Amino acid sequence: MNIIEELTQEVIGKKEYYKLKRIAEIIGNNVLEGNKMARLPYTFNEIEAYADQLEASNILVLVEAGTTRVTLDWGLAN
């Protein structure tokens, strides 16, 4: 693998890490505020890889028709 490919893979990995970190921050902040739902700044396509993991943690992934924007709901799952 050449240096460009290595750097590209590293950037992609960091973007995914920061996306997961942002999702965790959104959930954490909303839990602290007493909310049971949070809208993510991502479309379903952007977080599809994590949907099963979220639902396994009793966090429902709701997708808005038309926009495919995602709302997480941890209140309904309980």
Buried (B, 14 or more C-beta within 10 A) or exposed (E): EEEEEEEEEEEEEEEEEEBBEEBEEBBEEBEEEEEEBBEBEBBBEEBBEBBEEBEEEEBBBEBEEEEEBBEBBBEEEE
